[in-house]
Amino acid sequence: MKGYIFLFTIVFFMMSFLEGCTVSSDKEIYQSSRNEVLKVQDGVKEIIGDEVLIGSVARLDLLNDYLLVKDASSYDTLIHIFDKYTFKHVRGIGVWGEGPDEITSLGKISVDENNNVFHVPDLGKNKILGYEMDSVITNPSYKPFLKHRIGNTQFPDDYVYFSDSLTIARIIKILPDAPFQQSLVFWNMLTDEMVPLNYSNPEIERKRVRFNASMERNVIVEAYSHHDLMTIYDFQGNLKCNVYGPKWDNSMSNRMNYYGKVCFYKNNIIVSYSGKENFSDDYLPTSLLVFDMDGNYRKTLDVGYKIQDYCIDEDNSRVIFVFSDEIQFGYLNIEKLI
C-alpha cells in the first residue's frame, strides 16, 4: 500500500511540475499556459489627430516613411496617408464609386517596400490598383495604375508582396455547395500560377487564418482565427512546427476568436490574441503574444484596450494601434519590452 501511495505522490508531483510548461516534439509544440504577462496599458500614448476624421473600423499598414490608414466606410477618401514619425496627415486618396479610378469594394492593402508602391485591391471590380507613393505625395491629381486582374472563383484576398513572381497569398476559393475555403499559396502574378504550401494541418476542416511572411527571417506564420493554433513554415513552405495553445481543440466552429494579425519585430513573432467568444462584446483582442522564431512562447503584452488593428514600426521600435475603445489611435514603445 505504501508503494502505491509513493507512486501516486511521484505522479502527482510530476503532473504539477509539468502543468504550465511547454511539451513539444520537433514539430508539435503544446503550450498549456502562457503566464509571463506584462501590463503595458500605462505605456500606450494616445495619437490625437484633428486633421481628418477616421471611421470606427480602420486598418493600418506601413510603407517606408508613411502610415496608411484604410477607412473603408468613409464617404470621402478611403485611404489616409500619415507621416509615421510625426503622425501628421499628408493626404487622402481613393474615392468610393464606379468610375475608372474609383473603388467599389476596398480589399486588404499590400505594400512593395523596394519600389515604394502600395497595392489596393478593388474586389468589386476584380482588379488590383497600384499607387507609387512618391507620386501620390507630390501630385494631387495622380491616377493609379492597373497592377493586376483577379479571378472570380479563386482569388487572393490578402498577400505579402516580394516581387511579381514571388508573392505569398491567402486565397479564397468559392465552392458551389459548401462554405468558401482559405489556403496559403505561392502566387506568381506574371503567370497567375498558385502553388500551395507543402503542408496543411490535417485536423483543421475549415481554415480561417491570418498570416505574414518574412524572407529575411526565412519564415511564414499562419495563425488561426477560430482555433488556438499557430503554424510556422520556412520560406519554402515546409512545416517547421505547429504551436497549440491552452484552449486548443479541432472542432469546426467559429464560436471562439483566437489569433488576429501577425507581425514581426527583430527575431520575434508578434500576434494579437483574444481567446474569447466571437459573438460577445469582448471578442476583440487586448493582448499581444510574443514568440521566438521557433514558436517558443516568450511573453504576453497586456495592452488593456480592445485592439482593432495594429502594425509594428521597427524604425521607431513601437507598435501603432487602432482601438475600439476610449481612445482610437495610440502607440507603445517596445524597445525595452521585447
Disulfide bonds with the S-S distance in Angstrom:
none
